[in-house]
């Protein structure tokens, strides 16, 4: 039986009130996901034209790091946001590093689950046949990959329509790199976003942005293989990322344009208004080096909030 839990408290914060933009290359949009490698370099971002780009600093800017489609050409694809070109160009949606191996795992709306090595280039497909793989998180200790299929019914074209509401066919999945098999951990999710494994590896959080709640699926302990409602009534959570402090997470609240820092006891520790994204929505909030990096499927920049 699910345990319904709400946040115990909320602390509004004036932290992260200095805003800067990291501009994407000309005509490039849609940085839905952001990640940093184990050396702290990046951010690496997914973009709508089928590439993963890496930020090399203000002097160099973004450079090509990886891509997901073997038929992709720069002439046809660079700068496009045409979903009809997705089967040719690819559309990486989310990324997560395995910090042991430096491999970057990717979910792509057209090519499923892929992986690319630390040198980048063409990613290798590991598992396909999905309608719309959305979020991903790699648990580096075991190498297990946790990902979400937003819908068994609708593909990315449907999900991208304004006002579209996902059905309740989303799933939380686990890919085991040793067996190369995918297992279904949870089903019946309404708009499953990006999951995050706790720093102690005991559970994984998965947001349902259509249901305005976060579920917790237990990986270890007496509740192993069961789930419960972790938080509800917090807006539309899109993606979750581990925060710098152990046991804490950053939740991107899509429509309300907020970043919430929460802990495993369901306490909201910090609320950060992301006012520059009010008209575009927030896809990801990723913390690194005392800053939070914010991505959206509708912008041509990555937002950086500092104190």
Secondary structure, 3 states (H helix, E strand, C coil): CCCCCCCCCCCECCCCCEEEEEECCCCCCCCCCEEECCCCCEEEEECCCCEEEEECCCCCCEEEEEECCCCCCHHHHCCCCCHHHHHHHCCEEEEEEECCCCEEEEEECCCEEEEECCCCEECEEEECCCCCEEEEEEECCCCEEEEEECCCCCCHHHHCCCCCCCCCCEEEEEEECCCCEEEEEEEEECCECECEECCCCCEEEEEECCCCEEEEEECCCCCCCCEEEEEECCCCEEEEEECCCCCEEEEEECCCCEEEEEECCCCEEEEEECHHHCCCCCCEEEEECCEEEEECCCCCEEEEEEC
